[in-house]
């Protein structure tokens, strides 16, 4: 395959659950080495550049036992799966026992077979990496206790929810500073030099098996964040950053290897500067869900070099299902938005079918849900529309839109344009629950002196407009609530 496109489309699959479903439908065990060709073909037909096989690493029996004693987790399991049984808890994929492909899924050979099948179809493979913590039965617990944040017997006695005594050492449980500790994982010490070297070796091995990694909660090991979270327990802050050490070391051997950061707290820019190719754009997700079109436009006014390295999404395994979060018309407007912006586009298995139940990542089975046929048709159109070089490697511009003294509804519209060679697209979205009118200035001087045909990819409607007018004062548009125009432009001779 050639190099990564500038703006790849990524499809996240819950590996354990999907293989279980394929096994049930075929009446025989299906692993990564025996996935039917039709399954890979169906994924490839959507035009994805990469598949993220979420959760391939060896699950932790110790973590499963801890989770099955946690009433809050059990309640969450039963909410998602009313007929939950203890064996449905197959363990969190983020409670990693070893960075070895779980034998239940087909082992290392099965993963290699799946990667080969994806590569045949021009699709790259992304896997997970968890920098912050590992399972309590990870080999390092016995062989390298110095890799972990440790406490003392008083900590274990006074705060048993945050510290655990194992093999004569008191280990801190993994945590995010804003939430209680995760009792099924142990906290790694990101400042420990030996750990950093061990992590480099681990990630190098992962990189030999895939084309990129999604790094869970990547901001937790940034020096300033880590020191603020753990203080004197972790020793002196290193002179270098964790990611500035790890990413170049990996790319020295695997130069095309992609690093994706799950990132929050407005640390996306810092993580980009530390070497990440892409960082989650949670702020856009929040603005699409809760804020106005104008707040979205302001977000999209950021420097393009920054935006080009963001991951756009309206759902993933950490967020509620989009079909349960957004009304049907708002969902479509939000989907068109994230699918046609610069940056990586992340889609989640079940998103196209309209699944509404957010499945806890511990579960190896999910409930049956009715498929939303109209939503499937919509996503078929959308994915087909963006399956073009212009949306992978083209030039993107945010469009100016204006209104009139007695009509400020233009602020409910957001518009942008794409161009590559002769391909030109204009996307205009009404991100509000009322109609809106505006003049949208299309940012191409080449429009002048020609008549242009605008074909709406979704509706099939065709318009002819004067290029001088589209450039200035702008193309007049009138869109109903949550509607959009997805125009392809052709110059008329």
N, C-alpha and C positions, 0 to 999 in steps of 0.2 A: 504494500500500500504506500501511497505517497504520504507526505507529512500531514499533520493535523490541519483541518481548516481553521481559519481564524475564529469562526463562530460555530462550534460544533453543537449538534443536537444529541442529547444523551437520554437513554431510557433506563430507568431504575427497575430492577426485578428483585422481588423477594425470593431468593433462590430456593430456600428450603420449602416454602409454601408452594411455589410453582411446580417444583419437581414432584411434590406430593400429589398435586392435582393431575399432573400428567400420568403419574403412576396409577391413580384411581381410575382415570378414564381409559387406560390401556389394559388394566388388569394385571400389570406386571411392574416390577420395580424399575423406575427410570432414574438414572443418575446423569451427571453432566456429560458422561461419555456416550449416553444412549438417547439423548434428546432427539425426537423425530425431526427429520429435515424440514418438515412442514412448519414446525414451530419456529425454527430459525428463519425460514423463508418469510413467514408472516411478519416477524420483527423487521427483517430487512426491507420488506415492502413499504414500510413507513418512512424509509429514508434516513434512519438514524446513523450517526457517525460513530457512536459508541454505545455499548451496553454496560451498565453498572450492575454486576452480579453482587447484590448486597447480601452479606452474611455467609461467606464460604468457609471462614476459618473455624477451627475446631472449637466446639462448644464446651462449656465447663460443667461437669457433674456437680462440683461444689457450688457453682453459681445457681444451678437449677434448684438444688436443695434449699439454698438461702431464699430464692424467690418464692418457692412453694410455702415458705413460712411467713411471707410478707402479706398481711391481710389487704393492704392497699393495692398491691399488685394483683392478688387473687380477685379482688372486686373488679379491677380493670379487665382482667381476663374474661370474667363472666359477663361483663357489659358487652364486650365485643363478640363473645362466643357463649351464648346462653347455656349450651350443653357442654361447657368446658369440663375436661377430665385432666387429672394431674399429668398424664402422659402427653397432653397437648403442649405443655411447657417444655420446649426443646432447648431452652437456654437463650439468653440474650446474645446476639452476634457481636455485641460490643463488650462482652465479658469473655475475652479471648483466652483460651487455655494455651494454645500454641498457634503460631502463624503457619499452620499446616492445613491444607484443605481437608475438611471433615470427611472421613471415610464414608459416612452416610450419604454424602453428596457425590462421591466418586473419587475422592482423593486427588492427589496431584495429577495423576494421569487423566482423570476425568476432566479436570479443569483444562489441561493442555488440549484435549480433544475438543472441548467447547470453544476454546480460543481459536483453534484451527478452523472450525466451522464458521465462526464469526468472520475470521479473516478472509475466508473464501468469498464472503458476501460484502467485503469492504468495510467491515465493522470492527472497531477496536474494543478492547476489554478494559474496564475499570473495576478495581477492587477497593476494599476498605483498609484503612490503617488507623489505629487508636493510640495516639501518643501519650495520653494522660494516665492510663491505668491498664491493668491486666487482671485476669481471674486469680482467685486465691490459690488455685492449684497449678498456676503457671510454673514451669521449671525454675525460673529465676528466684522464686520465693525460697527454695531450698539451696540453690547454688550461689545466688548473688543477693542476699538480703540487703546489701548496701545500695542496691539500685532503687530502694523504696524509701518513701517518707516514713519515719518511724517515730513512735512515742515511747512512753514508759508504762509501768504497771498501773500507776495512778490514772493515766489517761484511759487505759482499758477498763479500769474499775469505775471511774467517774463519768466516762462518755462512751459506753459500749456500742452506741449507734455509729460512732465515728472511728473507733480503734478496735483492733482485734488481736488477740494473742495467738500466734501460730509458731510452733517449734521453738519456743523460747525467745521469740522476737515479737514486739508489739508494732503492728503495722497500721498506718492510717488508711482508712477507706478512701477511695477516690471521691473527688467532689468538684463541683462548680461552686465558687465562693458565695453565690447568691441562693444556694439551695442546700438542704440537708445532704449528708454524705450518701453515696450509693453503697449499700452494705454488701453487694455481691462482687465488688472489685477492690483491688488494692492500688494505692496511689504511687505512681512512679516519681522519682526525684529527677526532674528535668535538669537540675544543676549538677548532677553527679557525672563526672567525666567518663567513667566506665560505662554508665548507661548510654550515654550519647554514642559511644563507639559501638555498643551492642545493637543499638537502634539502627545505625548505619548499615550494619551487616544484615539485620532483619529486613530492612527496606530494600536493600540490594537484592536479596533473595526474592522478595515480592516482585520487584521490578523485572526479574527474569521470567516472570509468569504472566505478566499483563502489560498494558500500555499506559496505565495511569492509576493513581490512587485518590480516593476521597478521604481526607484526613479529618477524623471526628473531632469536633470542638477544638480546632487548631489553635485558637487564641489562648487556651488555658496554659500553654507552655511558653508563651512570650515572656521574656525575663521579668518585665515589670509586673505583669499579671501574676505570674507564679510566685514572685517574692511577696506581693501583697496578700496572696492567698495563704502562704505557708510560713512567712516570716523566718524566724531563727531556726526552725526545724530543718531547713534545707541547705544551710550553709551559705557561703558567699556567692553572690551572683556572678556568673561567668562573664568574661570579657566579650564573648560572642553570643549571638542568638542561636537557639536550638535549630530553627529552620534555615538560618544562614549557613549553618554547618551541614545540615542534612541534605538540603536540596541540591547544592552544587556537587556534593560528593556523589549523589545518585546520578545526576545528569552527566557527570564525567564519563561514566560507563554507558549510560542510557540517555543520550542527549535529547531524544524525542519524548521522553517520559513526562507525563502530565501530572502536576500536583494541583489538587482542588481542595480548598479549605472550607469546611463548615465554620462560619465565622459570624460573630455577633458583636454588639457593643461598639459599633462604628470603628472597628479595627480592620476593616477590609483593606483600606489603603495601606496601612502599615504592613499587613501580611503580603500584599502584592509587592511591596518594596523589599520584603524579606525573601522573595523568590517565587511566590505562588503564581501559577498560571491563571487560576480563576478562584474567586471567593464568592460564597453565597451572597445574594442580594435580598436579605430578609427585609430591609427597609422598603423596597418596592412592593414586596408581598403585603406588608402591613398597610402601606398607603393604598394599594388596590382594594384591600378589604375594608379599611376604616375611613380613609380620607377622600379628598376631592380630586377631581381631574387636575386642578391647578397644582396640587401638591405633587402629583405624579409628574406633571410637566417640569416643575422645578427640580425634581430628582433627576430627570432626564437631561437637564441642562448642565450637568457635571461634565468635566473634561472627558473627551472620548477615550483617551488612553486609559482612564480609570474604568469607564463603563465597559470597555471592550474586554475587561478581565473580571466581569461579574457573571454569576450564574443566576439566570432568571427562572422563576418557577411559581406555580400557584398550588402545588402540593408536592410532598415527598413523605417518606415514612415518619418524619418527626412532626409534620403538620396535619391538621384535620383534613379529611377528604374535601376536595374542592366542591364536589356536588352537594356536600352537607353544609358548606360554609357560604357559598354564593347562590343567589337565586339563578335559575337557568339563563335568563338573558344577561345578567351580570357576569356569570361564569364565562360565557362566550366572549364577551368584550375583554375580560381579563386574559383569557387564553390567547386571543389574537394579539394582545399587547405583548405578553411575555414571549410569544413565538416569533415576533418580528422585530425585536430590539437587538442591538449589538450585544455581544457576550455569548456565553454558552446557554443553551436552552435545555432545561431538565424536565422530563416527563416521567410520570410514575405509573407503573403497572396498575391497571384498574381505573386509571383516570379517564380513559377514553370510553369505558363502559358505564361510567357514572356510579362507581362504588361509593358508598356513603359511610361505611364503618371503618374507622381507623383501627387497624390491627396492631396490638402490642407486638413489638419485635420478638418477644419471647415465644410466641405461638407458632407452631408448625402447621396449623390448619386455620382456615378462615371460613366464615359462614357463606352460604350461597346468597347471592343478591340478584334481583332482577336487572337485566341489562337495559340501559337507556338507548334505544335504537337511534333516536334522533340525534343524541349526543355523539354516538359513534359515527354517524354520517357527517356531522359537523367536523369532527376531528379528522376524518378521512380527507375532507376538503382542505382543511387547514394544513395538515402535514404534507399533502400533495402540493399545495401552493408554495410552501417554504422549501420544498425539495429542489432547490435551484442554486447554482453557484453564486448568484447575486446575494443571497441571504447567508452564505457561508464565508464569502471573501469580498463582498462588495463594499461600497462606501455608503455610510449612513449619515443622514442629516436630520436634526430636529427642525420642524417647520414652524415658522411664525404664523399665528392666526390672530385675526382682528375682528372686531364687531362694530357696533354702531352706538351712538349716544343713548338710544332708547332700547338697546338690546345687548345685554352683557352675557347672553347664554353661550357666546363663543368660548368662555372660560371652561365650559364643560367638555370641550373637544381637545384632543391631543393628536398631533399629526407628525409623521416623519416620512422620509423618502430614502429609497435605496437605488443605487446605480452601479452597474458593472458592464463595461463595454456597451452594447446596445440594449441591455435589459434595464428597464426603469419601472419602479414600483412606488406607489404613493398609498400610505395607510393612514386612515383618519378614523378615530374611535371616539364615540360619545361615552364618556365614563360618568354618566349621571342617569337619574331616573326621570328625566324630562327632556323634551326636544331641545335641540340646539342648532343655531345657524352661525356661520362664520365665513370669512374669506381666508383661505389657506394659501400662503405664499409658497409656491413650489421653488426650491432653492437651486434651480439650474438655469444659467444664462443661455444655454443651448435651446431653451424653449422658444426664444424670441424669433419672430419672423416666420413661424410655422403654425399649422393647425395640427392638433393632436387628438388621437382617438384614445379614450379612456375606457377600458373594459373592466368591469367589476368582476373579479374572479369568483366571488361567492354568488352573486345574483345573476350574472350573465348580462346585466344591462350595459349598454354602450352609449357613450356620450362623445361629442366632438366639441373641442374648446380651443380658443385662440391662445397661443403660447404666450404672447405679450401680456394678456390679461391674467393668465395663471401665475406669471412671474410677479406682476404688480398691477392691480391691487391684490390679486389672489383669486384662487378658484372658489366660487361660491358653493357652499355645501349646506344641506339641511338634513339633519339626521335625527331620527326618533331615539327615544331612551335606549341606551346600551347597544345601539346599532353601530355599524362600521361600514366604511368603504375600503375595499382592498383592490386598488386600481393597478392594472398594468397599462403602461403608456406606449403608444406607437406614433411616430411622426407620419403624417400623411404627405405624400409627395405632391 
